[in-house]
Amino acid sequence: MQEHGWEDFETAQADGFRLGKNDRRHYYNEEYVFDDRVLDPERPEFLMYHDTPRGKRLVGFMFYVAAPMDRGPQIGGPLTVWHYHLFPTASCPLGLARKRDPRRKGLLPGADGDEVCARGNLMYRGREMLHVWLIRHPTGPFGTQMFIPREIVNEELEKRDRAREERRQRG
């Protein structure tokens, strides 16, 4: 994480991380989402940031499986909870849709609207994902709940900053 400098939000953006559609915390790297690597800390599909008085602060990674119906590896047994989301209507991965060419209307099964997926296929179920928190999370280091009380986030980030400063001072 520190080698890449992703704690700095601008560095993450320069490395290709973009905010997901209808999201406030998950920043995805499209290249990493569509590669074949799974659980690679050098290529996390998502970085999770929380807004704080000091700007956006990195609080975790989120990993995807390589293919839509793959299962995530249980590297930590029941602690590593991979989960997926169901969608009420067919959706493109990450909302990566483009306008349909009107000359091709009706040629793509399952795509009845005006948009088609720019990458991947329309799905009613998202890929399995795993959150890895870099701060203490109320439900554990792999908790699926995105809401963390602001007080906990700020307290955990302060602890991390103090520990980093102490290490820096020790040399």
C-alpha distance (Angstrom), angle and dihedral (degrees) to the residues before:
residue distance angle dihedral
M1 . . .
Q2 3.80 . .
E3 3.80 91.3 .
H4 3.81 89.2 63.1
G5 3.79 95.1 42.2
W6 3.81 93.0 -132.9
E7 3.78 92.0 147.8
D8 3.78 81.9 78.7
F9 3.80 104.6 74.7
E10 3.81 94.2 -151.2
T11 3.82 90.4 54.5
A12 3.81 90.1 52.8
Q13 3.79 90.3 50.8
A14 3.81 90.8 48.9
D15 3.82 87.5 52.3
G16 3.81 90.6 57.4
F17 3.82 104.2 -93.6
R18 3.81 111.8 146.3
L19 3.78 132.9 -179.4
G20 3.80 113.7 -96.8
K21 3.79 120.7 -119.5
N22 3.83 112.1 -86.3
D23 3.79 90.3 4.0
R24 3.80 137.4 116.5
R25 3.80 103.0 -172.8
H26 3.82 112.7 27.9
Y27 3.79 115.2 84.9
Y28 3.80 112.2 -174.1
N29 3.77 133.2 -160.0
E30 3.80 106.3 -144.2
E31 3.81 93.2 -155.4
Y32 3.82 90.9 55.2
V33 3.82 93.8 43.8
F34 3.80 91.6 57.2
D35 3.81 99.9 39.5
D36 3.81 122.5 96.2
R37 3.81 97.5 -114.2
V38 3.80 121.1 113.8
L39 3.79 125.7 -160.4
D40 3.81 93.9 -7.1
P41 3.83 108.9 158.4
E42 3.81 89.1 -158.6
R43 3.81 90.1 59.0
P44 3.82 110.2 31.5
E45 3.76 111.3 176.1
F46 3.80 90.9 -139.3
L47 3.77 139.3 22.6
M48 3.81 116.7 -155.5
Y49 3.79 119.1 -144.1
H50 3.80 131.6 -177.8
D51 3.78 123.5 -153.3
T52 3.80 111.7 -118.7
P53 3.81 135.0 167.4
R54 3.84 85.3 -93.9
G55 3.81 93.4 53.6
K56 3.79 130.6 -102.3
R57 3.80 112.0 -12.6
L58 3.80 126.3 -166.3
V59 3.81 111.1 -117.5
G60 3.81 103.5 162.8
F61 3.78 154.7 -21.9
M62 3.76 128.8 -109.4
F63 3.77 120.7 -154.1
Y64 3.82 128.6 -159.2
V65 3.78 129.6 -156.5
A66 3.81 114.6 -112.8
A67 3.83 99.4 -112.9
P68 3.79 129.7 33.3
M69 3.82 97.1 -109.1
D70 3.83 98.4 35.7
R71 3.79 120.7 119.4
G72 3.80 120.7 -127.3
P73 3.81 119.0 -115.1
Q74 3.80 112.8 -103.5
I75 3.81 94.0 -136.0
G76 3.81 91.3 159.2
G77 3.78 97.9 35.9
P78 3.81 112.3 -128.9
L79 3.82 91.5 -9.9
T80 3.79 92.5 71.5
V81 3.77 101.5 70.6
W82 3.78 111.7 -170.8
H83 3.78 111.8 -167.3
Y84 3.78 140.0 172.0
H85 3.78 137.2 -154.6
L86 3.79 128.4 -123.1
F87 3.80 118.6 -140.0
P88 3.83 124.6 -146.7
T89 3.81 89.8 -139.1
A90 3.78 131.9 24.9
S91 3.80 109.6 -81.6
C92 3.78 138.5 -173.5
P93 3.80 118.8 -115.8
L94 3.82 108.2 -87.4
G95 3.79 89.6 -6.9
L96 3.82 89.3 -74.9
A97 3.77 95.6 158.5
R98 3.75 131.4 145.6
K99 3.77 131.9 -164.9
R100 3.78 113.7 -83.6
D101 3.79 117.9 -114.0
P102 3.84 100.7 -113.4
R103 3.81 89.7 -142.5
R104 3.83 89.2 64.2
K105 3.83 98.5 46.1
G106 3.77 112.4 145.3
L107 3.81 95.1 16.5
L108 3.79 96.3 102.3
P109 3.81 114.7 70.0
G110 3.79 113.7 -128.9
A111 3.79 93.6 14.5
D112 3.79 105.2 104.7
G113 3.81 98.2 149.0
D114 3.77 132.1 75.7
E115 3.81 93.6 -91.0
V116 3.79 134.9 70.3
C117 3.77 129.4 -167.0
A118 3.76 113.9 -89.6
R119 3.85 89.3 -158.5
G120 3.79 124.4 17.5
N121 3.79 128.9 -6.4
L122 3.76 134.9 -64.1
M123 3.81 107.8 -86.0
Y124 3.79 137.2 -172.6
R125 3.79 89.9 -159.3
G126 3.79 127.4 49.9
R127 3.78 124.7 -135.0
E128 3.79 118.8 -87.6
M129 3.79 111.8 -91.3
L130 3.78 138.1 -170.8
H131 3.80 125.8 -153.0
V132 3.80 116.9 -147.4
W133 3.79 110.6 -168.3
L134 3.80 121.5 -149.6
I135 3.79 90.6 -164.5
R136 3.80 130.6 50.5
H137 3.79 107.1 -77.6
P138 3.83 120.8 -159.4
T139 3.83 91.5 -126.1
G140 3.80 97.6 39.9
P141 3.81 140.4 -84.8
F142 3.82 92.5 -58.6
G143 3.81 97.9 37.0
T144 3.79 117.1 155.8
Q145 3.80 96.1 -151.4
M146 3.80 111.1 102.5
F147 3.78 96.4 -164.2
I148 3.78 112.9 89.4
P149 3.81 117.4 169.7
R150 3.79 109.9 -104.0
E151 3.82 90.8 -124.8
I152 3.82 91.3 59.1
V153 3.81 92.7 47.1
N154 3.82 92.4 49.8
E155 3.82 92.9 44.4
E156 3.81 92.6 49.4
L157 3.79 92.9 47.4
E158 3.81 90.5 49.7
K159 3.83 89.8 52.4
R160 3.80 90.5 49.4
D161 3.81 91.6 49.2
R162 3.83 92.4 48.8
A163 3.82 92.2 48.6
R164 3.81 90.8 49.3
E165 3.80 91.5 49.1
E166 3.83 91.4 49.2
R167 3.83 90.5 51.3
R168 3.80 90.6 48.4
Q169 3.82 91.9 51.0
R170 3.82 91.9 49.6
G171 3.76 87.9 56.6
